C-alpha cells in the first residue's frame, strides 16, 4: 500500500511570536510531528533563529494539524538595538 500525502505530511500553525498566523506543511519524522521546530527570520538586516514548541494537535479530515507556540527563552531577540520588531505577518 502506498503512502498518501496525509500519511507523511502535517500542517504546522504558528500561534504566536514573530511567525504568528503562518501556516505551512512539514514532513512527519518517524510518523510523528517534531516536538520543536526552528524558523529563520530577519531583524534589522540580521538573521535571527526562532524556536517553536509543539502543543495541541488535531485531525482535520485525515490531515494532522499541530499548533506551535513561540519559545522566547530559547530564541534570538525579536527586537534589534534600535527597537525594530521582527514581524513576519502577512
LOKOL-57683 format. One record per atom (N, C-alpha, C): x, y, z; residue in one letter. Coordinates in steps of 0.02 Angstrom, whole numbers, padded with zeros to 5 digits, always signed. Example, Ala and Ser with C-alpha at 12.3 -4.5 7.8 and 13.67 -1.06 7.14 Angstrom:
2
+00660-00284+00390A
+00615-00225+00390A
+00660-00165+00390A
+00642-00112+00354S
+00684-00053+00357S
+00645+00002+00394S
This chain:
90
+00043-00059+00000X
+00000+00000+00000X
+00044+00062+00000X
+00031+00109-00044X
+00072+00169-00048X
+00047+00222+00002X
+00094+00266+00020X
+00076+00320+00067X
+00043+00377+00030X
-00005+00408+00063X
-00036+00469+00036X
-00003+00529+00069X
-00012+00589+00040X
+00019+00648+00071X
+00001+00657+00144X
-00061+00638+00164X
-00081+00647+00234X
-00045+00597+00280X
-00015+00544+00252X
+00022+00496+00292X
+00093+00521+00308X
+00119+00566+00268X
+00188+00588+00277X
+00195+00663+00291X
+00140+00699+00286X
+00142+00771+00298X
+00094+00790+00354X
+00108+00848+00384X
+00061+00877+00432X
+00062+00952+00424X
+00013+00985+00452X
+00006+01057+00446X
+00030+01088+00512X
+00075+01137+00505X
+00101+01175+00562X
+00064+01242+00565X
+00039+01260+00624X
+00008+01325+00634X
+00045+01361+00690X
+00074+01419+00674X
+00110+01459+00723X
+00060+01503+00760X
+00053+01495+00826X
+00000+01529+00863X
+00022+01596+00893X
+00087+01609+00896X
+00110+01672+00924X
+00182+01686+00902X
+00212+01738+00928X
+00281+01755+00910X
+00285+01788+00842X
+00346+01794+00815X
+00355+01829+00752X
+00322+01796+00692X
+00307+01732+00696X
+00275+01697+00640X
+00201+01684+00652X
+00171+01720+00701X
+00101+01711+00718X
+00056+01714+00656X
+00012+01664+00650X
-00035+01662+00595X
-00010+01625+00534X
+00054+01610+00532X
+00082+01574+00474X
+00064+01501+00478X
+00052+01471+00420X
+00035+01400+00414X
+00080+01370+00361X
+00107+01312+00374X
+00148+01278+00324X
+00141+01202+00331X
+00161+01167+00279X
+00161+01094+00279X
+00232+01069+00294X
+00236+01019+00336X
+00301+00988+00352X
+00295+00912+00346X
+00352+00880+00342X
+00355+00808+00335X
+00359+00777+00405X
+00319+00725+00416X
+00322+00688+00479X
+00388+00652+00484X
+00419+00653+00542X
+00482+00617+00553X
+00467+00556+00595X
+00477+00497+00566X
+00461+00435+00602X
+00387+00429+00617X
+00346+00461+00575X
+00273+00456+00584X
+00244+00504+00635X
+00286+00547+00665X
+00261+00595+00714X
+00287+00665+00699X
+00250+00716+00721X
+00274+00784+00711X
+00334+00800+00756X
+00373+00848+00736X
+00431+00867+00776X
+00408+00902+00841X
+00440+00887+00898X
+00420+00918+00961X
+00438+00992+00963X
+00490+01012+00927X
+00506+01083+00921X
+00536+01095+00852X
+00524+01155+00826X
+00550+01173+00761X
+00580+01243+00765X
+00624+01257+00718X
+00655+01324+00715X
+00637+01357+00649X
+00634+01423+00651X
+00621+01464+00592X
+00672+01520+00592X
+00693+01538+00532X
+00742+01591+00524X
+00706+01655+00504X
+00721+01710+00538X
+00692+01775+00522X
+00746+01827+00517X
+00726+01888+00504X
+00774+01943+00497X
+00750+02003+00536X
+00795+02032+00575X
+00782+02093+00613X
+00837+02142+00598X
+00820+02199+00571X
+00870+02249+00556X
+00925+02224+00510X
+00907+02179+00465X
+00955+02151+00417X
+00998+02095+00445X
+00986+02074+00507X
+01024+02019+00537X
+00978+01959+00545X
+01005+01900+00529X
+00965+01839+00535X
+00958+01820+00609X
+00897+01797+00625X
+00882+01775+00693X
+00849+01706+00690X
+00863+01666+00740X
+00834+01599+00744X
+00781+01598+00798X
+00721+01577+00779X
+00664+01575+00825X
+00642+01502+00834X
+00630+01483+00896X
+00609+01415+00913X
+00535+01413+00931X
+00503+01360+00910X
+00432+01348+00925X
+00424+01278+00952X
+00377+01270+01000X
+00366+01206+01033X
+00295+01181+01016X
+00291+01116+01000X
+00227+01086+00983X
+00179+01088+01042X
+00116+01099+01026X
+00064+01099+01077X
+00007+01055+01056X
-00052+01084+01054X
-00112+01048+01037X
-00110+01022+00965X
-00136+00961+00956X
-00141+00933+00889X
-00211+00904+00879X
-00232+00903+00816X
-00297+00876+00799X
-00297+00855+00725X
-00343+00813+00708X
-00352+00792+00639X
-00409+00832+00608X
-00397+00859+00549X
-00449+00890+00509X
-00456+00847+00448X
-00510+00810+00444X
-00515+00758+00394X
-00463+00705+00411X
-00420+00690+00364X
-00368+00641+00378X
-00299+00674+00383X
-00298+00741+00392X
-00235+00778+00396X
-00222+00801+00468X
-00163+00787+00494X
-00144+00808+00561X
-00125+00882+00560X
-00152+00921+00608X
-00136+00992+00617X
-00105+00999+00687X
-00048+01033+00691X
-00014+01042+00755X
-00002+01117+00766X
-00019+01142+00825X
-00007+01211+00844X
+00062+01216+00877X
+00100+01267+00858X
+00166+01278+00887X
+00168+01347+00920X
+00194+01349+00982X
+00199+01411+01020X
+00271+01435+01022X
+00279+01500+01020X
+00345+01532+01021X
+00381+01520+01086X
+00444+01499+01082X
+00485+01487+01141X
+00535+01545+01147X
+00513+01599+01179X
+00553+01660+01184X
+00620+01648+01219X
+00620+01603+01268X
+00680+01591+01307X
+00737+01563+01265X
+00722+01519+01218X
+00775+01487+01177X
+00786+01522+01111X
+00747+01573+01095X
+00752+01607+01031X
+00797+01669+01035X
+00821+01691+00977X
+00856+01754+00973X
+00807+01810+00988X
+00833+01869+01005X
+00789+01926+01019X
+00746+01944+00959X
+00685+01966+00973X
+00638+01986+00921X
+00649+02059+00901X
+00681+02098+00944X
+00695+02168+00930X
+00769+02178+00918X
+00786+02226+00874X
+00856+02243+00864X
+00875+02299+00912X
+00935+02324+00908X
+00959+02376+00954X
+00921+02442+00947X
+00888+02452+00891X
+00850+02513+00879X
+00776+02506+00897X
+00758+02448+00924X
+00688+02436+00943X
+00645+02411+00887X
+00675+02397+00829X
+00636+02370+00773X
+00613+02300+00789X
+00550+02286+00780X
+00522+02221+00796X
+00516+02180+00732X
+00536+02116+00737X
+00529+02071+00681X
+00457+02049+00677X
+00424+02064+00622X
+00356+02043+00611X
+00351+02013+00543X
+00335+01950+00539X
+00330+01916+00476X
+00257+01902+00458X
+00211+01939+00489X
+00140+01930+00474X
+00126+01956+00405X
+00081+01923+00370X
+00064+01943+00301X
+00000+01982+00300X
